[in-house]
């Protein structure tokens, strides 16, 4: 697994977390209160759908037992992109995992690499009145 998390110069505080080999193993992205602004999933190496599970948690999560706060689908042999305005709030940081089954119970890793990018920051997008 290769998770990188870097700051991106912009008008609001934005980070870009990229995982090039997402699996059922949980990645920790950011800490404390953050907002997710955009998600990109690349599942072109698999013929079956995958699901990016996101958890609002500052402590450990157990994939298959812990209820995810968000689940983002990506069909087989394709990419998916999700824009979230003004941003989905995570109060305790982000935990992420990629599996082949939707919902809480899914625990199977994809057969081939799935990459994902999460753009997140410490504030909502401008113009939201927040």
C-alpha positions, 0 to 999 in steps of 0.5 A: 500500500502506498498512501500519500497525504500532501497539502495543496495550495488553494484558497481554502486549506486542502489536502490530497490523500492518494492511495494507490492500492486500496484494500480492506486494510484501513487507512487513516487520513487526516485527524480531528475535524475535517471536510471531504470535498471530492473523491475519485476512485479508479477501479479499471483493473477489476471487472467487479464493483468496489466500494470505498467505505469512509468512517468518521473515527479517531480510533480504530475501526473494524471493517465488517463490524463498524458501520461506515458513515459513507460508502462510495461505489465504483463499477468494475473497469471504470472510474467514479468521481464525487463532488461534495459541496460544501463538504462532508463533515468528519469530526474525528478524522477519516478512516478508509477501506476498499472492499467488494461488497457494499454495506457494513458486512463487506470485508473482501479486498479487490482482486487487483489494485484500486486507487483513490484520491480524497480531497479534504480540508479543515473548512467548508467550501467558500460561499457556504455561510459557515 
